[in-house]
Amino acid sequence: MLLVILLLIFEFVGDSTQQDTITQQDTITPLYPEVIAVEETDITISCNYKGDINYLQWYRQFPGSRPECLLLILQSNMFVQNTSITTSRHTGAINEDKTRVDLKISSTEVTDSALYYCAL
């Protein structure tokens, strides 16, 4: 079985008048910001956020390529997929308390190995 390595990098967006922030979830250490998964397993990567957020985004970036938007997740917990690059294996959700945004990849494949960004 092959392993899939998913590196997680986070975007922090805000201005001096508003304190909207997004940070990696504590389960992944800053020194080793990666998730290792066996093919065909399901994984969830998460970011914590605070502030009055209307939508959040998940991006994926392959080496030597620019980031591409995977999902736009609305505060109503609906998500919009970039159907040219995502499949039904990629889903997003905001938790009930509206403090965490998740990206779930079902049945991981080697081709899922990339940098993943969450952003406000």
N, C-alpha and C positions, 0 to 999 in steps of 0.2 A: 504494500500500500504506500502511496506517495503522501507526503505531508503538504499542507497548504500553509503558507506563512502570510499573515495579514498584518501589515504595519499600520498603526493608528496614529495619525497626527491631527491636531486640533486647531481650529481657527478661533481666535478671540476677537469679537467684534463689539464695539461700543464707542461711545463718545463721552465727553466730560460731563454732560448733563444727564445721561442715562447710564445705569449700571447693569446693562444686559451682559451676561457672561455665559460662556460655555466651556466646560472642562472635561477631561477624560474621567471616566468612572474609576474609583479607587482600586478596583480589582486588577488593573493593569498598572505596573509600576513605570514611572517616567524613564528609568534606566533601560527597561526592556519593554518598549511599547509595541508588543506584538502578540498575536494570537496564533497558536499553531493548532491546526485541525487535521484530522484524518479525512481523506476523501469520503464523500457520501454521508458525512455527518452534518448536523445543523449547528450553526453558530449564531450568536447574537453579540454585537459590539455596541457599546452604549456611551453616551455623553450626558453629563449632568448639566443643567442650565438653570439660570434664574433671570427673572425679568418678565416684562410684559411682551411676550414674543408672539408674532402672528404666524410665522412659519419657520421651519428649520430645514436644512438641506444635508444630504449625504453626497459626497463626491468620491470618485475612485480615480487613481492615477497609476498608470503603468510606467515602468522605467523608460525614460526618453520621450514620454508623451506628456501632453498637458492634462490637467485635471478635467474630468467629465462629470457632469451632474447625473447622479443615479436617481435620486428621489427628492421631491419637494414634499415636506410633511406639514400640513396645515394644523393650526391649533385645535380644529374640530376633530383631529385624529384621522382625517382622511389623508391619503397620500397619492401623489401623482408620480408615475414612473416615466423615465425617459425610455420609451419603448424601443428606441433604436439600439439601446445597449443593455437594457435590463430585461429580465424574464420574470415569470411568476415565482421564481426562486428568491427574488429580492423583495423584501417587504419592510415597511417602516411603521413605527408607532411611537406615540407619546404616552408615558405612563399616566395613571389616574390623577396623581398629584400635580401633573404638568411640571415635573422637575427633571425628567430624563427622556432622552430620545434614543430609540433603538434602531439598529439596522440588523435584520435577520437574513442570513443567507442559508437557504435550505439545500441539502445534498451538495455540499461544497465540491468544487472541482479545482484542479490545478490552475485552470485559467482564472480563478478568483484571486490568485495571489497578486496583491497590489497594495498601494498606500490608500487608506480610506480616511477621508476628512469629514468631520461634522462641522457645520457652520450655521451662524444665525443669518 
